[in-house]
Amino acid sequence: MTFLASIPSPPVNEFFIGPLRVTFYGILVTLGVVIAWTVTKRRFLARGGSVADVEKIMLRVVLFGFLGARLAYVSTNLFRFEGEWWRIIAIWEGGIALYGGLTGGALAIWWTCRRLGVPITMFLDSLAPGLPMAQAVGRWGNYFNQELFGTPSNLPWAVEIAPQFRPQQYAQFETFHPTFLYESLWNLALAGTIVWLERRYPSLRGRLIGIYFIGYGLMRFLLELIRTDTTFRFLGLSRNGWVSIGVILIGFAVLYWRRDREPTSQTPATA
């Protein structure tokens, strides 16, 4: 007996509270931010940090992260805003680039930690599992927007996409790989793996973010092979595919760079 033939897409992606338009994408992305903020704060305090410091850092990470994510998306999709340039600021409609957000957030972390005198590795260790947890939740916003799916698929868990959201070359297909689901599940597993490795191998403390880079970069590289939303390809690989290779290499560099350092004495918090 077949229990699942395909995953239906939501019939709506928004609702109104009086004149206020609320999107499920915005709700889920906000929920992801709350989760990352809460997990990072608890882990940072368990390492001896202060509430004031972690909240100052996280505030800047969120602001610069969203700014970087939006700028990266807009810069590679300018054609989508022709005649409606005001929509560049409509981030609640979707359209953020994860790698742009990581870049903006990284700059905010580096600058704020230096200004406050907070060890950057202490904060990054605190952030490492919360970041993929936030992404796991936020990716479901793409499900409600019917975007960022993969190539056509007849698998039982393929997602149904309405005709107006299908790429022109795949207009005759009805179901596609739910890359949002693949990424969400992978990120949850990645968060659990980071916490487990931290407890099992204390010497990894101070470089947990390297594990995140390797894990997320590998998953994103594989998904880029089947995603259909890319606007650029070189040697058959999308822009984000090439960036993913760079992120993986950065992750290995982080692990190598600190491999001989003394493990931190702080006790890891429970995520």
Phi, psi and omega per residue, in radians:
M1 nan 2.334 3.125
T2 -1.596 2.061 -3.119
F3 -1.598 -0.361 -3.088
L4 -2.477 1.980 3.131
A5 -1.616 -0.589 3.080
S6 -3.003 2.906 3.119
I7 -1.708 2.014 3.128
P8 -1.244 2.507 3.067
S9 -1.385 2.639 3.138
P10 -1.072 2.469 3.133
P11 -1.243 -0.383 3.134
V12 -2.384 2.728 3.075
N13 -2.225 0.252 -3.121
E14 -2.774 2.892 3.011
F15 -2.672 2.940 -3.059
F16 -2.095 2.411 2.971
I17 -1.998 1.643 -2.985
G18 1.135 -2.232 3.096
P19 -1.469 -0.073 -3.053
L20 -1.475 2.162 3.087
R21 -1.601 2.147 -3.113
V22 -2.065 2.213 3.133
T23 -1.832 2.552 3.074
F24 -1.154 -0.529 3.066
Y25 -1.032 -0.849 -3.137
G26 -1.102 -0.697 3.129
I27 -1.081 -0.806 -3.067
L28 -1.224 -0.688 3.088
V29 -1.126 -0.718 3.106
T30 -1.112 -0.722 3.107
L31 -1.083 -0.684 3.087
G32 -1.071 -0.725 3.115
V33 -1.099 -0.736 3.138
V34 -1.082 -0.734 3.131
I35 -1.111 -0.839 3.137
A36 -1.072 -0.737 -3.137
W37 -1.077 -0.811 -3.088
T38 -1.149 -0.824 -3.127
V39 -1.109 -0.797 -3.124
T40 -1.096 -0.746 -3.127
K41 -1.080 -0.808 -3.124
R42 -1.099 -0.748 -3.126
R43 -1.215 -0.654 -3.141
F44 -1.157 -0.752 3.129
L45 -1.151 -0.630 3.114
A46 -1.150 -0.380 3.120
R47 -1.592 0.096 3.092
G48 1.695 0.101 3.126
G49 -1.359 2.975 -3.122
S50 -1.816 2.700 3.112
V51 -1.076 -0.752 -3.106
A52 -1.057 -0.761 -3.105
D53 -1.146 -0.851 -3.068
V54 -1.148 -0.615 -3.138
E55 -1.261 -0.618 3.066
K56 -1.129 -0.757 -3.130
I57 -1.152 -0.831 -3.086
M58 -1.110 -0.645 3.122
L59 -1.059 -0.765 3.134
R60 -1.247 -0.622 3.099
V61 -1.074 -0.780 -3.134
V62 -1.135 -0.833 -3.099
L63 -1.116 -0.899 -3.118
F64 -1.253 -0.523 3.093
G65 -1.122 -0.826 3.118
F66 -1.173 -0.659 3.112
L67 -1.097 -0.814 3.123
G68 -1.116 -0.693 -3.128
A69 -1.140 -0.713 -3.138
R70 -1.247 -0.756 3.136
L71 -1.077 -0.698 3.136
A72 -1.130 -0.711 3.138
Y73 -1.188 -0.829 -3.096
V74 -1.088 -0.720 -3.082
S75 -1.117 -0.430 -3.135
T76 -1.821 0.036 -3.133
N77 -2.421 0.716 -3.092
L78 -1.040 -0.534 -3.108
F79 -1.095 -0.408 -3.123
R80 -1.284 -0.230 -3.045
F81 -1.988 0.121 3.132
E82 -1.083 2.220 -3.134
G83 1.453 -0.216 3.125
E84 -2.399 0.993 -3.040
W85 -1.124 -0.367 3.107
W86 -1.113 -0.386 -3.108
R87 -1.273 -0.097 3.064
I88 -1.022 -0.569 -3.117
I89 -1.578 -0.041 -3.080
A90 -1.421 1.112 -3.077
I91 -1.162 -0.389 -3.137
W92 -1.199 -0.247 3.109
E93 -1.496 -0.071 -3.064
G94 1.801 3.053 3.122
G95 1.704 1.128 3.014
I96 -2.287 2.496 -3.105
A97 -1.804 2.060 -3.043
L98 -0.980 -0.779 -3.099
Y99 -1.165 -0.564 3.040
G100 -1.144 -0.661 3.097
G101 -1.160 -0.700 3.099
L102 -1.100 -0.681 3.132
T103 -1.141 -0.848 3.118
G104 -1.080 -0.742 3.126
G105 -1.139 -0.675 3.139
A106 -1.107 -0.735 3.109
L107 -1.104 -0.681 3.123
A108 -1.143 -0.702 3.123
I109 -1.117 -0.846 -3.116
W110 -1.035 -0.820 -3.077
W111 -1.196 -0.803 -3.057
T112 -1.252 -0.700 3.116
C113 -1.096 -0.714 3.107
R114 -1.128 -0.716 -3.116
R115 -1.167 -0.646 -3.100
L116 -1.578 -0.156 -3.103
G117 1.298 0.461 3.137
V118 -1.636 2.271 3.076
P119 -1.007 2.167 -3.041
I120 -1.139 -0.591 3.127
T121 -1.184 -0.528 3.096
M122 -1.116 -0.766 3.136
F123 -1.242 -0.733 -3.117
L124 -1.118 -0.647 3.049
D125 -1.073 -0.677 3.128
S126 -1.166 -0.621 -3.076
L127 -1.409 -0.491 -2.915
A128 -0.870 -0.854 3.129
P129 -1.397 -0.477 -3.124
G130 -1.200 -0.547 -3.115
L131 -1.114 -0.904 3.094
P132 -1.168 -0.486 3.068
M133 -1.119 -0.731 3.101
A134 -1.103 -0.732 3.133
Q135 -1.144 -0.630 3.140
A136 -1.051 -0.650 3.130
V137 -1.404 -0.810 -3.076
G138 -1.082 -0.548 -3.120
R139 -1.079 -0.410 3.113
W140 -1.205 -0.271 3.023
G141 -1.113 -0.578 3.085
N142 -1.151 -0.537 3.081
Y143 -1.100 -0.789 3.141
F144 -1.202 -0.518 3.117
N145 -1.524 -0.091 -3.094
Q146 0.917 1.040 -3.103
E147 -2.477 2.888 3.079
L148 1.013 0.645 3.064
F149 -1.604 3.056 -3.069
G150 -1.729 -2.785 3.135
T151 -1.257 2.883 3.140
P152 -0.965 2.525 -3.107
S153 -2.622 2.561 3.046
N154 -1.922 0.251 3.115
L155 -1.127 2.669 -3.095
P156 -1.022 -0.439 -3.127
W157 -1.771 0.235 3.082
A158 -1.075 2.604 -3.102
V159 -1.737 2.404 3.106
E160 -1.393 2.320 -3.140
I161 -2.124 2.262 3.140
A162 -1.139 2.621 -3.067
P163 -0.915 -0.672 -3.069
Q164 -1.218 -0.232 -3.122
F165 -1.832 -0.034 -3.087
R166 -1.449 2.485 3.023
P167 -1.059 2.581 -3.073
Q168 -0.981 -0.683 -3.091
Q169 -1.270 -0.217 3.137
Y170 -2.120 0.459 -3.042
A171 -1.073 -0.483 -3.074
Q172 -1.455 -0.123 -3.133
F173 -1.652 2.621 -3.095
E174 -1.902 -0.502 -3.076
T175 -2.172 2.550 -3.013
F176 -2.435 2.857 3.070
H177 -1.079 2.231 3.102
P178 -1.442 1.358 -3.061
T179 -1.087 -0.474 3.077
F180 -1.071 -0.681 3.135
L181 -1.216 -0.758 3.109
Y182 -1.023 -0.799 -3.095
E183 -1.188 -0.679 -3.135
S184 -1.091 -0.825 -3.135
L185 -1.142 -0.730 3.126
W186 -1.074 -0.741 -3.116
N187 -1.143 -0.660 3.073
L188 -1.098 -0.760 3.104
A189 -1.116 -0.658 3.140
L190 -1.139 -0.747 3.112
A191 -1.055 -0.782 3.110
G192 -1.121 -0.649 3.131
T193 -1.143 -0.708 3.135
I194 -1.088 -0.799 -3.141
V195 -1.113 -0.731 -3.131
W196 -1.137 -0.787 3.140
L197 -1.118 -0.626 3.129
E198 -1.084 -0.701 -3.134
R199 -1.361 -0.656 -3.067
R200 -1.340 -0.597 -3.092
Y201 -2.247 1.476 -3.118
P202 -0.965 -0.429 -3.128
S203 -1.148 -0.239 3.130
L204 -1.414 -0.202 3.137
R205 -1.116 2.366 -3.051
G206 1.773 -0.193 3.128
R207 -2.487 0.437 3.138
L208 -1.100 -0.504 -3.135
I209 -1.113 -0.455 3.078
G210 -1.117 -0.644 3.094
I211 -1.136 -0.702 3.087
Y212 -1.077 -0.802 -3.130
F213 -1.026 -0.792 -3.125
I214 -1.152 -0.824 -3.102
G215 -1.131 -0.832 -3.135
Y216 -1.223 -0.722 -3.140
G217 -1.041 -0.721 3.127
L218 -1.123 -0.816 3.136
M219 -1.096 -0.760 -3.111
R220 -1.162 -0.653 3.091
F221 -1.042 -0.777 -3.123
L222 -1.173 -0.690 -3.137
L223 -1.208 -0.559 3.125
E224 -1.119 -0.329 3.112
L225 -1.264 -0.353 -3.113
I226 -2.105 -0.118 3.122
R227 -1.273 2.591 -3.036
T228 -1.956 0.088 -3.040
D229 -1.660 0.044 -3.079
T230 -1.197 2.519 3.110
T231 -1.878 0.045 -3.091
F232 -2.697 2.410 3.057
R233 -2.444 2.490 3.078
F234 -2.309 2.147 -3.060
L235 0.966 0.623 3.084
G236 1.432 -0.024 -3.092
L237 -2.022 2.400 -3.102
S238 -1.221 2.931 3.109
R239 -0.992 -0.830 -3.131
N240 -1.185 -0.440 3.047
G241 -1.124 -0.772 3.107
W242 -1.165 -0.702 3.105
V243 -1.086 -0.650 3.139
S244 -1.063 -0.689 3.089
I245 -1.060 -0.749 3.101
G246 -1.095 -0.700 3.128
V247 -1.120 -0.717 3.094
I248 -1.057 -0.776 3.136
L249 -1.118 -0.665 3.084
I250 -1.096 -0.718 3.120
G251 -1.043 -0.793 3.101
F252 -1.132 -0.635 3.119
A253 -1.114 -0.702 3.111
V254 -1.088 -0.791 3.131
L255 -1.112 -0.692 -3.132
Y256 -1.240 -0.733 -3.056
W257 -1.060 -0.641 -3.047
R258 -1.899 0.279 -3.014
R259 -1.170 -0.467 -3.101
D260 -1.779 0.092 3.125
R261 -1.324 2.731 3.084
E262 -1.244 2.390 3.111
P263 -1.122 2.519 -3.135
T264 -1.145 2.630 -3.090
S265 -1.538 -0.163 -3.128
Q266 -1.164 2.542 3.100
T267 -1.486 2.228 -3.117
P268 -1.149 2.482 3.114
A269 -1.474 2.776 3.063
T270 -1.451 2.169 -3.120
A271 -1.309 nan nan
